[in-house]
Amino acid sequence: MAPIQHLTLDPSHPLPPTRNHPNNAISTSMPDAKETKVHPTISGAENASLYLVGTATIILSWAGIRLMTDPNFLHAVDHVHLGPGVTGTRVTNPAVDLNDLPHVDAVLLSHYHADHFDQKVEESLRRDLPIITTPHAKSHLANKAGENELFTAVYELDTFDSMFLEVQPTAGEASKDAGRLKAVKVIAMPGKHIPPGVLGTLNDLVGAVPPTNGWMLELGSHTGESDASFQCGYRIYISGDTLMVDELKEIPERYSGQNIDLMLVHLGGTTIPSPHMPLLMVTMDAKQGLELVRLIGPEMTIPIHFDDYDVFLSPLEDFKKVMAEAGLDKKVIYLDRGDDYKFSVKEI
């Protein structure tokens, strides 16, 4: 297990997410949500939010910082390369354009795939924006050819490795919190984009589909003197692009007795080379999504990554149906692009 890394984020000095941002004044506010959702039975003290941009791109806002997952800002009819001879066409538009984003403090990149880190994003993001990702993705981003092209703040996390994103407090906050730092603990979770067996072994050899992480995000605080002093006030599991594989069973084992407040599950039943020729499924369909809900047992689930590209075979309606049939329809929140979900992180 690698040593735990620490990265300090300073919300008092917002920087643009892109290196050629069109505005001199950087907004610190997200666009107004089309619709705001909250927990159906626990609400009234929300201090954090998730905003769905589209596909697997979520923006988490809490304690003055903003984290963005899997940035994909292509528009309808734009194409992405998904593997040898395989392309996908976007069929939706993102809720906000890349150049209209307010400041972003860090990016969580589950894997180096163009529908999660598209060519426009790769060209445009400022090079010192912190990116937390897989060792495979770091090998590409931190070694890009060309003057001023490589990303200079890429942090790699292998399965179950972790790091702290610590929030620099203002003077008043430091006094109020008696030395405790608000922090997000990021832990890399297992995931498999290709099913195990012959295909998985072959992919490991040729590298056609990149390795992927899920994430566990723990929002809380610690003294900064010891990692063991961290106390979690809210826990979010993000599945990443994975199938229902045995490695996922270790997650509830590791978190036995600890509440997982929210799960973001990547669905869609992504098929390659296309839904018209579904030779191989590489993300969960509705049935596997239900299996994951039962395995993880989150308080609430939000499905994402299900209709933005023409490679999806399993529509959201399939997931709604199986969740309702399982009696779990009260444990899921559905967001459209441009919607947000507000929730409460316990003050520790």
C-alpha positions as CSV (number, residue, x, y, z in Angstrom):
1,M,0.0,0.0,0.0
2,A,1.4,3.4,-1.0
3,P,1.9,6.1,1.6
4,I,-1.1,8.5,1.9
5,Q,-0.5,11.7,-0.1
6,H,-1.9,15.1,1.1
7,L,-2.9,17.9,-1.2
8,T,-4.1,21.3,0.1
9,L,-6.9,23.1,-1.8
10,D,-7.3,26.8,-1.2
11,P,-10.9,28.0,-2.1
12,S,-9.9,31.6,-1.4
13,H,-7.8,31.7,-4.6
14,P,-10.0,30.4,-7.3
15,L,-8.4,29.6,-10.7
16,P,-10.0,28.9,-14.0
17,P,-10.3,25.3,-15.1
18,T,-9.1,25.9,-18.6
19,R,-5.8,27.5,-19.7
20,N,-7.5,29.9,-22.1
21,H,-10.6,30.8,-20.0
22,P,-12.6,33.5,-21.8
23,N,-13.4,35.6,-18.7
24,N,-11.0,37.5,-16.5
25,A,-13.3,37.2,-13.5
26,I,-13.7,33.6,-12.5
27,S,-17.1,32.7,-11.2
28,T,-17.3,30.9,-7.9
29,S,-20.9,29.8,-8.4
30,M,-22.3,26.9,-10.3
31,P,-25.0,27.6,-12.9
32,D,-28.5,27.6,-11.5
33,A,-29.9,24.0,-11.5
34,K,-32.9,23.1,-13.6
35,E,-34.2,21.2,-10.7
36,T,-32.9,20.6,-7.2
37,K,-33.4,17.2,-5.5
38,V,-32.9,16.4,-1.8
39,H,-33.2,13.2,0.3
40,P,-36.9,12.3,0.4
41,T,-37.0,12.0,4.2
42,I,-33.9,13.8,5.5
43,S,-33.6,17.4,4.4
44,G,-33.3,20.9,5.8
45,A,-29.6,21.2,6.6
46,E,-27.9,20.7,3.2
47,N,-24.4,22.1,2.9
48,A,-23.1,20.2,-0.1
49,S,-24.3,19.4,-3.7
50,L,-23.7,17.3,-6.7
51,Y,-24.4,18.8,-10.2
52,L,-24.9,16.5,-13.2
53,V,-23.2,17.9,-16.3
54,G,-23.8,14.8,-18.3
55,T,-22.5,11.2,-18.9
56,A,-20.1,10.6,-15.9
57,T,-19.3,14.2,-15.3
58,I,-20.4,15.3,-11.8
59,I,-19.3,18.5,-10.0
60,L,-19.2,18.1,-6.2
61,S,-19.3,21.3,-4.1
62,W,-18.6,21.3,-0.4
63,A,-16.7,23.5,2.1
64,G,-15.8,26.0,-0.6
65,I,-14.1,23.5,-2.9
66,R,-15.3,21.9,-6.1
67,L,-14.3,18.5,-7.4
68,M,-15.1,17.3,-11.0
69,T,-15.4,13.7,-12.1
70,D,-14.6,12.3,-15.6
71,P,-14.8,15.6,-17.5
72,N,-16.6,15.1,-20.8
73,F,-17.9,18.3,-22.6
74,L,-18.4,17.2,-26.2
75,H,-21.7,18.0,-27.9
76,A,-24.2,16.0,-29.8
77,V,-22.7,14.5,-33.0
78,D,-19.2,14.8,-31.7
79,H,-17.2,11.5,-31.8
80,V,-14.9,9.7,-29.4
81,H,-12.4,6.9,-29.9
82,L,-13.2,4.0,-27.6
83,G,-10.8,1.3,-28.8
84,P,-9.4,-0.2,-32.0
85,G,-11.9,0.4,-34.7
86,V,-14.6,1.5,-32.1
87,T,-16.1,5.0,-32.0
88,G,-19.0,6.5,-30.1
89,T,-21.1,9.5,-31.1
90,R,-22.5,11.8,-28.4
91,V,-26.3,12.2,-28.7
92,T,-26.8,14.9,-25.9
93,N,-25.3,18.2,-24.9
94,P,-23.6,18.9,-21.5
95,A,-25.5,21.0,-19.1
96,V,-22.7,23.6,-19.1
97,D,-20.0,24.2,-21.6
98,L,-16.4,23.7,-20.6
99,N,-15.5,27.4,-21.1
100,D,-18.4,28.4,-18.9
101,L,-17.3,26.4,-15.9
102,P,-16.6,28.2,-12.6
103,H,-13.4,27.4,-10.8
104,V,-12.6,23.7,-10.2
105,D,-10.1,22.6,-7.5
106,A,-9.4,19.1,-8.7
107,V,-10.4,16.3,-11.1
108,L,-11.2,12.7,-10.3
109,L,-10.5,10.7,-13.5
110,S,-11.6,7.1,-13.3
111,H,-9.7,6.1,-16.5
112,Y,-8.1,7.4,-19.6
113,H,-11.0,6.9,-22.1
114,A,-12.3,9.6,-24.4
115,D,-15.9,9.5,-23.2
116,H,-14.5,10.4,-19.7
117,F,-11.7,12.7,-20.7
118,D,-12.4,13.9,-24.2
119,Q,-10.0,15.5,-26.8
120,K,-11.4,19.0,-26.1
121,V,-10.9,18.6,-22.3
122,E,-7.4,17.2,-22.8
123,E,-6.4,20.2,-25.0
124,S,-8.1,22.8,-22.8
125,L,-7.6,22.1,-19.1
126,R,-4.9,24.1,-17.4
127,R,-1.8,22.0,-16.9
128,D,-1.5,22.5,-13.2
129,L,-5.0,21.5,-12.3
130,P,-4.7,18.6,-9.9
131,I,-5.9,15.3,-11.4
132,I,-6.3,12.1,-9.3
133,T,-6.4,9.0,-11.5
134,T,-5.1,5.5,-12.3
135,P,-1.4,4.8,-12.9
136,H,-2.2,4.1,-16.5
137,A,-3.8,7.5,-17.0
138,K,-0.9,9.3,-15.2
139,S,1.5,7.6,-17.6
140,H,-0.2,9.4,-20.5
141,L,-1.1,12.8,-18.9
142,A,2.2,13.4,-17.2
143,N,4.3,12.5,-20.2
144,K,2.6,14.3,-23.1
145,A,4.7,15.4,-26.0
146,G,5.0,19.1,-26.9
147,E,6.0,22.2,-25.1
148,N,3.8,23.0,-22.0
149,E,1.5,20.1,-22.9
150,L,2.2,17.7,-20.0
151,F,0.0,17.9,-16.9
152,T,2.1,18.8,-13.9
153,A,-0.1,17.8,-10.9
154,V,-1.3,14.2,-11.6
155,Y,-1.7,11.9,-8.6
156,E,-2.0,8.1,-9.2
157,L,-4.0,5.9,-6.9
158,D,-4.0,2.1,-7.4
159,T,-6.8,0.0,-5.9
160,F,-7.4,0.8,-2.2
161,D,-4.7,3.5,-2.2
162,S,-5.9,6.8,-0.8
163,M,-5.0,10.5,-0.4
164,F,-6.4,13.5,1.4
165,L,-7.6,16.7,-0.2
166,E,-7.4,19.2,2.6
167,V,-9.3,22.5,2.6
168,Q,-7.3,25.5,3.6
169,P,-9.4,27.3,6.2
170,T,-9.9,31.0,6.5
171,A,-8.7,32.6,9.8
172,G,-12.2,32.6,11.2
173,E,-12.8,29.0,10.3
174,A,-9.5,27.9,11.7
175,S,-10.4,29.4,15.1
176,K,-14.0,28.0,15.0
177,D,-12.8,24.4,14.2
178,A,-10.1,24.3,16.9
179,G,-7.4,23.0,14.5
180,R,-9.4,20.5,12.6
181,L,-9.1,20.7,8.8
182,K,-12.0,19.9,6.5
183,A,-10.8,17.2,4.1
184,V,-12.0,14.8,1.4
185,K,-10.4,11.4,1.7
186,V,-10.2,9.8,-1.8
187,I,-9.8,6.0,-1.9
188,A,-9.4,4.1,-5.2
189,M,-12.0,1.3,-5.5
190,P,-11.7,-1.8,-7.7
191,G,-13.3,-2.0,-11.2
192,K,-13.1,-4.1,-14.3
193,H,-14.1,-2.6,-17.7
194,I,-13.5,-6.0,-19.5
195,P,-15.0,-9.2,-18.1
196,P,-12.6,-11.7,-16.5
197,G,-11.4,-14.7,-18.4
198,V,-9.8,-14.9,-21.9
199,L,-11.0,-11.5,-23.0
200,G,-9.7,-9.8,-19.9
201,T,-6.3,-11.5,-20.2
202,L,-6.1,-10.6,-23.9
203,N,-7.0,-6.9,-23.1
204,D,-4.3,-6.9,-20.4
205,L,-1.8,-7.9,-23.1
206,V,-2.9,-5.5,-25.9
207,G,-4.3,-2.6,-23.7
208,A,-7.3,-2.0,-26.0
209,V,-9.5,-0.8,-23.1
210,P,-7.8,1.1,-20.2
211,P,-7.8,0.0,-16.6
212,T,-10.3,1.8,-14.4
213,N,-10.9,2.9,-10.9
214,G,-14.0,3.5,-8.8
215,W,-13.8,6.0,-5.9
216,M,-14.9,6.2,-2.3
217,L,-15.1,9.8,-1.2
218,E,-15.2,10.5,2.5
219,L,-16.1,14.1,3.4
220,G,-15.0,15.0,6.9
221,S,-12.2,16.5,8.9
222,H,-9.0,15.7,10.7
223,T,-6.2,17.4,12.7
224,G,-3.7,17.0,10.0
225,E,-1.2,15.5,12.5
226,S,-2.4,12.0,11.9
227,D,-4.3,10.2,9.2
228,A,-6.0,8.2,11.9
229,S,-7.6,11.4,13.3
230,F,-9.9,11.6,10.2
231,Q,-13.6,11.5,10.9
232,C,-16.1,11.0,8.1
233,G,-19.3,13.1,7.9
234,Y,-20.6,11.7,4.6
235,R,-19.5,8.9,2.3
236,I,-20.0,8.6,-1.4
237,Y,-19.1,5.6,-3.6
238,I,-18.7,6.1,-7.3
239,S,-18.6,2.9,-9.2
240,G,-16.7,4.0,-12.3
241,D,-17.0,2.0,-15.5
242,T,-17.1,-1.5,-14.2
243,L,-18.9,-4.7,-14.6
244,M,-20.3,-6.8,-11.7
245,V,-17.0,-8.6,-10.9
246,D,-15.9,-10.5,-7.8
247,E,-13.4,-7.7,-6.8
248,L,-16.3,-5.5,-5.9
249,K,-17.3,-7.8,-3.0
250,E,-14.3,-6.5,-1.0
251,I,-15.9,-3.1,-0.8
252,P,-18.8,-4.0,1.7
253,E,-16.3,-6.2,3.6
254,R,-13.9,-3.2,4.1
255,Y,-16.8,-0.9,5.0
256,S,-18.7,-3.3,7.2
257,G,-20.5,-1.3,9.9
258,Q,-19.8,2.0,8.1
259,N,-22.6,3.8,6.3
260,I,-22.3,4.5,2.6
261,D,-24.6,7.5,2.3
262,L,-24.7,7.8,-1.5
263,M,-23.7,5.7,-4.5
264,L,-23.2,7.0,-8.1
265,V,-23.5,4.1,-10.4
266,H,-22.3,4.1,-14.0
267,L,-24.9,2.2,-16.0
268,G,-25.9,2.1,-19.7
269,G,-24.8,-1.4,-20.6
270,T,-22.1,0.1,-22.9
271,T,-21.5,-2.3,-25.8
272,I,-18.8,-2.6,-28.3
273,P,-18.5,-2.2,-31.1
274,S,-22.1,-0.9,-31.0
275,P,-25.6,-1.8,-29.7
276,H,-26.4,-3.0,-33.3
277,M,-23.5,-5.5,-32.9
278,P,-23.3,-6.1,-29.2
279,L,-20.3,-8.4,-29.0
280,L,-19.1,-7.2,-25.6
281,M,-20.6,-5.3,-22.7
282,V,-18.2,-3.1,-20.7
283,T,-20.3,-1.3,-18.2
284,M,-23.2,-2.4,-16.0
285,D,-26.7,-2.8,-17.4
286,A,-29.8,-2.4,-15.3
287,K,-29.6,-6.0,-13.8
288,Q,-26.0,-5.6,-12.8
289,G,-26.8,-2.1,-11.4
290,L,-29.4,-3.7,-9.1
291,E,-26.9,-6.3,-8.0
292,L,-24.5,-3.6,-7.1
293,V,-27.1,-1.7,-5.1
294,R,-27.8,-4.9,-3.1
295,L,-24.1,-5.5,-2.6
296,I,-23.1,-2.0,-1.5
297,G,-26.4,-1.2,0.4
298,P,-26.1,2.6,0.0
299,E,-28.6,4.9,1.7
300,M,-29.4,6.5,-1.7
301,T,-28.3,5.8,-5.3
302,I,-28.0,8.1,-8.2
303,P,-27.6,6.5,-11.7
304,I,-25.3,8.3,-14.2
305,H,-23.6,7.4,-17.5
306,F,-26.6,5.9,-19.3
307,D,-27.8,7.8,-22.4
308,D,-25.2,10.3,-23.6
309,Y,-23.6,8.1,-26.3
310,D,-24.9,5.8,-29.0
311,V,-23.0,2.8,-27.4
312,F,-25.5,2.3,-24.6
313,L,-27.8,-0.7,-24.8
314,S,-29.5,-0.6,-21.4
315,P,-31.7,2.6,-21.0
316,L,-32.5,4.2,-17.7
317,E,-36.1,2.9,-17.8
318,D,-34.7,-0.6,-17.4
319,F,-33.0,0.4,-14.2
320,K,-36.1,2.2,-12.9
321,K,-38.1,-1.0,-13.6
322,V,-35.8,-3.4,-11.8
323,M,-35.4,-1.0,-8.8
324,A,-39.2,-0.7,-8.5
325,E,-39.7,-4.5,-8.8
326,A,-37.1,-5.0,-6.0
327,G,-38.9,-2.5,-3.8
328,L,-36.0,-0.1,-3.9
329,D,-37.6,2.7,-5.8
330,K,-37.6,4.9,-2.6
331,K,-33.8,4.5,-2.4
332,V,-32.9,6.2,-5.7
333,I,-32.7,9.7,-7.0
334,Y,-32.9,10.4,-10.7
335,L,-31.1,13.5,-12.1
336,D,-31.3,15.0,-15.5
337,R,-28.4,17.0,-17.0
338,G,-28.4,20.3,-15.2
339,D,-30.1,19.0,-12.0
340,D,-28.4,18.9,-8.7
341,Y,-28.7,16.9,-5.5
342,K,-28.2,18.7,-2.2
343,F,-27.2,16.8,0.9
344,S,-25.9,17.3,4.4
345,V,-22.3,16.5,5.5
346,K,-22.1,16.1,9.3
347,E,-19.9,18.7,11.0
348,I,-17.2,16.7,12.9
